[in-house]
Amino acid sequence: MTRRELAAALLPLAASAQGTEDPILRKAMDAVTAAIPKAEADPERPVYHFRPPAQWNNDPNGTIYYKGWHHLFYQLNPYDSVWGHMHWGHARSRDMVNWEHLPIALGPSLDKGERHIFSGAAFLAEDGRPRIFYTSIGEKRDPEHWMAIPEDDDLLRWKKHPRNPILDIKIHGLLKVTDWRDPFLFREGGKTYMVCGGNLNGRKRGGGSAVQLYESTAGDLSAWKHRGAVFESRDEDTINFECPNLFKVGSKWVLIVSPHKPCEYWIGDLDLARARFIPDTHGVLDAGSSYASNISYDDKGRCILWLWGRTATKPGKGWNSCMALPRILTIDAQGWLRQNPAPELESLRGPVVEFPATAISEKPLPLPQTISGDCLELEAQFSAKGATVGMHVRGKTEISFNAKDGMLTVGKVKKLLGIGQPVKLRVFLDKRALEVYADDGAAAIFTTVDAGPQDLGVDLFARGGAGKLDWLKAWSLKPAKFSLERFNLK
């Protein structure tokens, strides 16, 4: 079904919607439900990374901890396993491991010219209740930012604010901002602020990417003023910023952007009087295939990073993509970002299996069958004398560290880790999804594995010199629980 055909089919439903049952959302949930058997039948679908009941997902949206629950909204195409017809899916979790799928939160208001519900954020207003902010996309208008309000305290149903759009492109005056989208909110000094992505030169080469800053002028977050560009790129090959997140970790400010290539981050200071972010350090968040970050804070004060894990699943399987594992963000003594998987994931572990220290060489050393499978967690430390050391998982995917140039390799992905001995690796294997964390979160990579169902082995190797495995621990990981009990609530 094409976009125009879908809009024509749903428009009469949108115009006649009454009561709490939205026919747009009902149709979307029925479409997802119909695709569940196909999605669940695919043996390569991740089982402990978060994913929708079925169909396509991309960006994490509206990540918020509210009344004991981690709420995760996300970009969802209910009608296919490829991008299109953007809605906001919704799920919640007590532990970020096991999830309850909730009714689809938002669909396009076709009778108001809305065609897609693009990315955004959730944030508490002065009344202590969340608001959703998102970019509304229509076929014949500039992007707008709309707000939605919960109709119940479980956040199961949402109504769009009667004065939408809350912000439109005219808020910039004579300044022309293109590709304007993806609001993210934060609070500082008793005031609420928003940042949005975009560019200032029409996506031409030459460093026009910018993050715009806005300040709320109403306690219910329904009115805003533009404060200016809080950060601008000087990279001539970065044509646009998507999904900007500006937030605090400890006493420092962190800016993450998605620049149509691996996410980048800066750490520095924020001068709100001058509306300027002043960076000190700059790095790549994840050199792999994750994208479109979002942030939440829990009741322990932890800063949690959420990322879309792109799996490039072949069409027709009833699913495509997942979320990267939730990561806890900290800043190390040298001023760099550290990312480590949430410790709650350890609840999925089976009994530990240990492998002793041993010399390794160019001839791969197969590990015993007790350390094999397609749902594993591995922790290992390697030492090398000028060699490349590491392992192969699922038979052929290489995870290695080159002691000469300090390069970490995960499949086809490379990330400079830096020269240092020894190197510690933590590996999460979940069917097609693969995540690797090096040296206590100094590097983090999400990527994918292409392997046959019989490719379950792990081996160790050293190349170009002598190497040693200092120690290795392994756990089989059980599937997370994904409940559908509340998904189809009417």
C-alpha positions in Angstrom: 0.0 0.0 0.0 1.4 3.4 -1.0 1.4 6.4 1.3 -1.4 8.1 -0.6 -3.5 4.9 -0.6 -3.0 4.5 3.1 -3.9 8.1 3.8 -7.1 7.8 1.6 -8.1 4.7 3.5 -7.6 6.2 6.9 -8.8 9.8 6.4 -12.5 9.0 6.9 -11.7 7.2 10.1 -9.7 10.2 11.4 -12.6 12.6 10.6 -15.1 10.4 12.5 -13.0 9.5 15.5 -15.0 9.7 18.7 -14.4 8.6 22.3 -11.2 7.1 23.6 -10.8 4.5 20.9 -8.9 6.2 18.0 -9.5 4.3 14.8 -6.2 5.4 13.3 -4.4 3.7 16.2 -6.7 0.7 16.2 -5.9 0.0 12.6 -2.2 0.5 13.3 -2.3 -1.9 16.2 -4.2 -4.5 14.2 -1.6 -4.3 11.5 1.3 -4.9 13.9 -0.6 -7.8 15.6 -1.1 -9.5 12.2 2.7 -9.3 11.6 3.7 -10.8 14.9 3.7 -14.5 13.8 6.1 -13.8 10.9 8.4 -11.7 13.1 8.5 -14.3 15.9 9.3 -17.1 13.3 12.6 -15.5 12.3 15.4 -17.3 14.1 17.8 -14.3 13.6 15.6 -11.8 15.5 17.1 -10.5 18.7 15.6 -11.9 21.9 16.9 -9.6 24.6 17.5 -6.3 22.8 14.3 -4.3 22.9 12.1 -4.5 19.8 8.5 -3.8 18.9 6.0 -6.7 18.7 6.6 -6.6 14.9 7.4 -4.4 11.9 9.9 -1.6 11.4 11.3 0.6 14.2 13.8 3.4 14.3 14.6 6.2 16.7 14.0 6.0 20.4 11.6 8.8 21.4 10.2 10.2 24.6 12.5 8.2 26.9 11.5 9.1 30.5 11.4 7.5 33.9 8.0 8.1 35.5 6.5 6.7 38.7 8.8 3.6 38.8 8.7 2.8 35.0 11.1 3.4 32.2 9.0 4.5 29.3 10.3 4.1 25.8 8.5 5.5 22.8 9.9 4.8 19.4 9.5 5.4 15.7 7.2 2.7 14.3 5.9 1.8 10.9 2.9 -0.5 11.8 2.3 -1.5 8.2 5.6 -2.8 6.9 9.1 -3.8 7.9 10.6 -0.8 6.0 10.5 2.9 6.8 7.2 4.7 6.3 3.9 5.9 7.9 5.7 7.0 11.1 3.8 6.5 14.4 5.1 6.4 18.0 5.2 2.9 19.5 5.3 2.6 23.3 6.6 0.2 25.9 7.5 0.4 29.6 9.8 -1.6 31.9 10.8 -1.7 35.6 14.3 -2.8 34.9 15.1 -1.9 31.2 15.4 -5.6 30.5 11.8 -7.0 30.5 9.2 -5.0 28.7 5.4 -4.5 28.5 4.3 -3.5 25.0 1.7 -0.7 25.4 -0.8 0.6 22.9 0.6 2.7 20.1 0.8 6.2 21.5 0.5 8.5 18.5 -0.5 8.3 14.9 -0.8 11.0 12.3 -3.9 13.3 12.4 -4.7 12.9 8.7 -7.7 15.3 8.9 -5.3 18.0 10.0 -2.8 17.4 7.2 -0.4 15.4 9.4 1.4 12.5 7.6 4.2 11.4 9.9 4.9 11.5 13.6 8.7 12.2 13.7 11.0 12.0 16.6 11.0 13.9 19.9 11.0 13.9 23.6 8.9 13.5 26.8 9.3 15.9 29.7 7.6 16.8 32.9 5.6 20.1 33.0 5.1 22.1 36.2 2.1 20.0 37.1 4.4 17.0 37.4 2.9 15.1 34.4 4.7 14.3 31.2 4.3 16.0 27.9 5.3 14.6 24.6 6.9 16.9 22.0 7.5 15.7 18.4 8.0 16.9 14.9 4.8 16.9 12.9 5.4 16.3 9.2 2.8 17.2 6.6 2.9 16.9 2.8 2.6 20.6 2.0 4.0 22.5 4.9 7.2 23.0 6.9 7.9 20.8 9.9 6.1 21.8 13.1 6.5 20.8 16.7 3.4 19.5 18.3 2.6 18.5 21.9 0.5 15.7 23.4 -0.9 15.3 26.9 -1.5 12.0 28.7 -5.1 11.1 29.4 -4.2 8.6 32.2 -1.4 8.2 34.7 -0.2 5.0 33.1 0.5 7.0 30.0 -1.5 4.6 27.9 -3.6 7.2 25.9 -2.5 10.6 24.7 -4.4 13.6 23.2 -2.8 16.2 21.1 -2.8 19.8 22.4 -5.6 21.9 21.0 -3.3 24.8 20.2 -0.9 22.7 18.0 1.5 23.6 16.6 3.3 24.6 19.7 6.3 25.8 17.6 6.4 26.5 13.9 9.2 27.7 11.6 8.2 31.3 12.0 9.6 31.3 15.6 13.1 31.9 13.9 12.0 35.2 12.3 14.3 36.0 9.4 16.6 33.1 10.2 16.1 30.2 7.7 16.4 26.8 9.4 15.9 23.7 7.2 15.5 20.1 8.2 14.2 21.4 11.5 13.2 18.5 13.7 13.7 16.2 16.8 13.0 18.3 19.9 14.8 17.4 23.1 14.1 19.1 26.5 16.1 19.8 29.6 15.8 21.9 32.8 18.5 24.2 34.3 18.3 27.1 36.7 14.6 26.7 37.2 13.8 27.1 33.5 12.9 24.6 30.8 14.8 24.6 27.5 14.5 22.8 24.2 17.0 22.0 21.4 16.2 21.0 17.9 18.4 19.9 14.9 18.7 21.3 11.4 21.0 23.3 9.2 21.5 26.9 8.2 22.6 26.7 4.6 20.0 24.4 2.9 22.1 21.3 3.4 24.9 22.6 1.2 28.5 21.7 1.9 30.2 24.1 4.2 29.4 23.5 7.9 25.8 24.7 8.1 24.7 22.2 10.7 23.4 23.8 13.9 21.5 23.1 17.1 18.9 25.7 17.9 17.9 26.6 21.5 14.5 27.6 22.8 13.2 28.7 26.2 9.8 27.9 27.6 7.6 30.9 28.6 4.7 28.8 30.1 4.5 26.3 32.9 2.5 23.9 30.8 5.2 24.1 28.1 2.8 25.4 25.5 4.7 28.6 24.6 8.4 29.2 23.7 10.9 31.8 22.5 13.9 31.2 20.3 17.3 31.9 22.0 19.5 31.3 18.9 22.0 28.6 17.7 23.6 27.1 20.8 26.1 25.2 18.7 27.2 25.2 15.0 29.3 22.8 13.1 32.6 23.8 11.5 32.9 20.5 9.6 32.3 21.1 5.9 31.3 17.5 5.3 28.5 17.5 8.0 25.4 18.7 6.3 22.8 18.4 9.0 22.3 17.6 12.7 19.5 15.2 13.7 18.3 14.2 17.2 20.4 16.6 19.2 20.6 15.8 23.0 22.0 18.5 25.3 22.2 17.2 28.9 24.3 17.1 32.1 26.5 14.3 33.3 27.8 15.3 36.7 28.9 19.0 36.4 29.6 18.9 32.7 27.3 19.3 29.7 27.2 16.7 26.9 25.9 17.3 23.4 25.1 14.3 21.1 24.1 14.7 17.5 23.2 12.3 14.7 24.9 13.8 11.6 23.8 11.2 9.0 26.9 9.2 9.9 27.9 7.7 13.3 26.7 9.8 16.2 29.2 12.3 17.6 29.5 13.9 21.0 31.0 16.9 22.6 31.7 17.5 26.4 31.9 21.1 27.7 30.1 23.9 29.4 26.8 25.6 28.7 26.4 29.4 29.0 22.7 30.0 29.0 23.0 33.7 29.4 24.7 33.8 26.0 22.9 30.7 24.7 26.2 29.0 23.8 27.6 25.5 24.3 31.4 25.6 24.6 33.0 22.2 23.9 36.2 20.8 25.3 36.4 17.3 24.0 34.9 15.7 20.9 34.4 12.0 20.1 32.5 9.4 18.1 29.7 7.9 20.3 29.5 4.6 18.5 31.3 3.9 15.2 28.9 1.0 14.3 25.4 1.0 13.0 23.5 2.7 16.0 21.9 6.1 15.5 19.4 8.7 16.8 20.2 8.9 20.5 17.9 9.8 23.3 18.5 10.3 27.1 16.7 9.6 30.4 17.6 9.8 34.1 16.3 7.2 36.6 15.6 7.4 40.3 19.2 6.5 41.0 20.4 9.6 39.2 22.0 7.6 36.4 22.1 9.1 32.9 20.8 6.5 30.4 21.6 6.5 26.7 19.1 5.0 24.3 20.1 4.2 20.6 18.4 2.8 17.5 20.2 -0.4 16.5 20.1 -0.7 12.8 20.0 -4.4 11.7 19.4 -4.0 8.0 17.0 -7.0 8.1 15.9 -8.2 4.7 12.3 -7.3 3.7 9.5 -9.7 4.3 10.6 -11.0 7.7 8.0 -9.0 9.7 10.6 -7.0 11.7 13.5 -4.7 11.1 15.8 -3.1 13.7 15.9 -3.0 17.5 17.3 -0.8 20.2 20.9 -1.0 21.4 21.2 -2.1 25.0 20.6 0.7 27.4 23.9 2.3 28.4 24.9 4.2 31.5 26.9 7.3 30.7 29.7 8.7 32.8 32.7 10.9 32.2 36.2 9.6 33.0 39.1 11.5 34.6 40.4 12.5 31.2 37.1 14.1 30.2 35.9 11.5 27.8 32.5 9.8 27.7 32.2 6.2 29.0 29.3 3.9 28.0 28.6 0.7 29.8 25.5 -1.6 29.5 23.0 -1.3 32.3 23.9 -3.8 35.1 20.3 -4.9 35.2 21.1 -7.0 32.1 23.1 -9.4 34.3 19.7 -10.8 35.4 19.6 -12.6 32.0 22.8 -14.6 32.7 23.0 -18.3 33.1 25.8 -20.0 35.1 29.2 -18.6 34.4 31.7 -20.7 32.4 35.4 -19.7 32.8 38.3 -20.4 30.5 41.9 -20.3 31.9 44.8 -18.1 30.8 46.5 -19.4 27.7 48.9 -18.4 24.9 47.2 -17.8 21.6 48.6 -17.8 18.1 47.7 -17.3 14.5 46.0 -20.7 14.5 42.5 -20.1 16.0 41.9 -21.8 19.3 38.3 -23.1 19.5 36.6 -22.7 22.8 34.7 -25.6 24.2 31.0 -26.1 23.3 30.0 -24.8 26.7 31.2 -21.4 25.4 29.2 -21.2 22.2 25.8 -20.0 20.9 24.0 -17.1 19.4 22.9 -15.5 22.7 26.0 -15.0 24.8 27.8 -12.5 27.0 31.6 -12.8 27.0 34.2 -10.9 29.1 37.9 -11.4 28.3 41.2 -9.7 28.8 44.0 -10.0 26.3 47.7 -9.1 26.3 49.8 -8.7 23.2 53.4 -7.9 22.2 52.8 -5.9 19.0 50.2 -8.4 17.8 46.5 -8.3 16.9 44.6 -10.3 19.5 40.9 -11.2 19.8 38.2 -13.7 19.0 35.8 -14.8 16.3 32.1 -15.2 17.2 29.5 -17.2 15.4 32.3 -18.8 13.4 33.7 -15.8 11.5 32.9 -12.3 12.8 36.2 -10.8 14.1 36.5 -8.8 17.4 40.1 -7.7 17.8 42.6 -5.2 19.1 45.8 -4.2 17.3 48.4 -3.4 19.9 50.6 -1.6 17.3 48.1 1.1 16.2 45.5 0.9 19.0 42.6 0.0 16.6 39.6 -1.9 17.8 37.9 -3.9 15.0 34.4 -5.4 15.3 33.3 -7.0 12.0 33.7 -4.2 9.4 33.7 -1.4 12.0 36.9 0.2 13.3 37.4 2.5 16.3 40.6 3.9 17.6 40.9 2.7 21.2 44.5 3.9 21.8 47.7 2.0 22.6 47.6 0.4 26.0 48.0 -3.0 27.6 46.2 -5.1 28.4 42.8 -4.7 26.6 39.5 -5.8 28.1 36.5 -6.7 25.9 32.9 -7.2 26.9 30.7 -8.8 24.1 27.0 -9.2 23.8 25.7 -11.5 21.1 22.0 -11.6 20.4 21.2 -13.5 17.2 22.0 -10.9 14.5 22.8 -8.1 16.9 26.3 -7.7 18.3 27.6 -5.1 20.8 31.1 -4.8 22.0 32.4 -2.6 24.9 36.1 -2.1 25.3 38.2 -1.1 28.4 35.2 -0.4 30.7 33.2 1.6 28.2 36.0 3.7 26.5 34.6 2.4 23.2 31.1 1.0 22.4 30.0 -0.5 19.1 26.7 -1.9 17.9 26.8 -3.9 14.7 25.3 -7.0 13.1 26.4 -10.6 12.4 25.6 -12.5 9.2 25.9 -16.2 10.0 24.2 -19.5 9.5 22.2 -21.3 12.2 25.1 -23.7 12.6 27.7 -20.9 13.2 27.7 -20.9 16.9 31.4 -21.3 17.8 33.9 -18.9 19.5 37.7 -19.0 18.9 40.7 -17.0 20.0 43.7 -15.9 18.0 46.7 -13.7 17.8 48.1 -12.3 14.5 51.4 -10.8 13.7 53.1 -11.7 17.0 52.7 -13.3 20.4 49.5 -13.0 22.3 47.9 -14.1 25.5 44.4 -14.6 26.9 44.6 -13.4 30.5 41.1 -14.6 31.4 37.7 -15.2 30.0 34.2 -15.6 31.4 31.1 -16.5 29.5 27.4 -16.7 30.1 24.5 -17.9 28.0 21.8 -15.2 28.1 18.1 -16.1 28.3 15.5 -14.1 26.3 14.0 -11.0 27.9 10.3 -11.0 28.6 8.1 -9.0 26.2 4.5 -8.9 27.3 1.7 -8.2 24.9 -1.1 -8.2 27.5 -1.6 -4.5 27.5 -0.8 -3.8 23.8 -4.3 -4.3 22.5 -6.2 -2.5 25.3 -9.2 -0.7 23.9 
